[in-house]
Amino acid sequence: MIGATAADAAVYEGTAVSTTYRLSEALLVAPHVRNFFSHNLMTDNGLNIEGLLVVKGKLYAGLRAPVVGGQAYLIAVDAEALFDAKRPIAESDVSEFPLALGNDRGIRDLAVLSDGRILVLSGPAQDGDVPFALHIVDPNGGWTAKQIAVLDDLPIGSQTKAEGLHVLAENDNTLDLLVMFDGPKSGGPRRYTVVTQ
């Protein structure tokens, strides 16, 4: 067993931590998802956040649900606005990006690639027989979700649920990924190599 030493610890002296509740305000003005706010995830397709990502000052919230007409949603808002209590968050401050991931398929996690594209881990919005998959979304290419892989080594409908995503390396058109799971002991980490083209 290897223990951590004091030299391994990060020290943040004099760093203030700010918190905010205002993401809920942004979700309540997002036209396509606001009516699902505070509804039950399993019985009413209720709004549920499973992935968060900050890119160039924007906070992206990836929604597991609602899924409406085969589309899941990424909600974007300027991160600074979430910490400015003096200014109400208006509908114009919030962007919604519908992603055609497939029927009953929501967002389970997000990661950013070195070129600014967004990697999406998707899976069942509720508990349906939908396989987990990976998609690439290009913010500069019309926000179209391109499926690049299906995690077909997982039994559909099992208690092994892909929940976390981390990019270990990018090489040409190949991604080296770590996926963590709900269900297996210690997150049951698995490594995947995925070709993106």
N, C-alpha and C positions, 0 to 999 in steps of 0.2 A: 504494500500500500504506500503510495506516495502522498505526502502531505504538502499543503501549500506553505510557503514561507512568507515572511514579511516582505521580502523583495518582490514577491509575485503580486502583492496587493496593489491595486490602484488607489491613490490617495487624492481626494478632491477637496482640498482646503479652500474655504471661502467661496465655494460654489453654491449658489442658491438654486433650489429646485422649485419650479412653479408648476402648479396643477390647474386644470380647467375642467369645467363641467359642460363647456359650450358646444362640444360636438353634437350633443343632443339637440341644441338649437338649430344647428346646420341640417340635421336630419329631418327636423320638423318643418323645414321650409323647402325640402327637396321634393318637387312635384310628384314624381312617380313612386316614391317610397314612403312619404310621410303618413299616408293612411294606414300603413302597416305597423307604425310605431306603437310599442307597448302591447302588441298582440302576441299570442302564443306561437312560438316557432313551429311546434309540431302539428298543431291543429288548425292554425289560422294563417300559416305562411308568414308569421310575424317577423319583423325586422330584427336581424341578428348580424353583428359585426364579427368577422373571424380573421380578417387580415388588415393590418395598418402599415402604411409606408409613407415616408416623407421624401419627396424628390423636389429639388429646387424650390424649397419653401412652401410646397403644397403638401397637405396631408391627404392621403388617399385612404378611404375606408372601403375595404372589400366586404360586400354583404353576402353572407351565406343565404339569406333570405331577406326580402321576398324575391322569388323568381316568378316573373310575369311573362307569359307568352314565350317561354324558352329563353328569356333574357335575365341574367343576373346584373347587379349594378355595382359600379365603382362610384363612390361619391368623393368629390374633391373640394377642398376649401383651403384658403391661405392659412397656414399654421399661425401666423401672427394674429390674425383676426380672432382666433380662438382664445387668445390671451389679452384681448383688448375689451375689458368689461364696459368701457364707456360707449362702445358702438354696437348697436344691435346687429345681428347677422341677418341679412336680407336674402331673399331668393336669388338675387343677382350675384351674391357672393359664393354661391354653391353651384358646382357643375355636376351633372349626372352623366355617366357614361354607361349605356346599356351594352352588355357583352353577350353575344349569342353563344353561350356555352352548351346549350341543349336543354331539353325539357327536364325539369326537376333537378338541375345541376347549378349549385351555387359556388361561391368563392370560399375556399378554406384557408388560404394564405397567399401572401404576395412577397415578391422579391424584385429588386431592381437589377438590371443588367448594366454592364459598363457603358453601353451606348445609349442608355436612357429608356430602353424598352422595359416593359413590366412582365415579369414571369408570374403566372397565375396557377395556383394549385386549386383544382376544382373537385367537387364531390357532391354527394346527394344533399339537397337542401334540407330534407328531413331524413327519413330512414329508408328511402327507396333503394331499389336494386340498380344503382347507377355507379359505374366504376369511377375511381379517382383518375384524374387526368391532369396533364400540364399543357398550358397554352401560353403563347407570347402575344402581347398586346403592344402595338406601336403607337405611342401618343402622337407621332408625326405622320402616321399613315392611316388616319381615319378611325382609330380605336377599334379596329377589327381584331377579334380574337382568333388566332391560328392555333389549332390543336397540334402539338408536336409529339405527344406520347400519352399512352394509357398505362397506368400502373396495373398491368394485367397479372402480376404475381400475387395480387391480393384477392382472396375469395370475395365475390360480390355479396353484400349483405352480412359479412362477418363482423365481429367486434373489433377488428383491426382497422382503424380509421385514420387516414392520412390527415394530419393537422398542422404540421410545421414544415417550412421549406427554407433551405439555406443554400446559396450558391458557393461551392467550394472553389471552383475554377472555371474559366472560360478559355477555350482554345479553338480558334478558327470558328467552325460551325458546330462545336461540341460543348455541352455543358456538363460539368461534374457537380452533382447535386447530393445534398443530404436531406432526407425526408424523415420526420419524426411522426410518431403515431400515438393515438389514444387507444388504449387497450393493452398492448404488450408492456411488460415490465420495463421500466426506465425509458419509456418512449420508443423502444424497439427500433433504433435508428437503422436506416438502410441507405446505401449509396447507390445512385443511379447515374449512368452516363447516357446522355440524350443528344441526338443529332438534331439540330434546329432547322436545317434546310432540306 
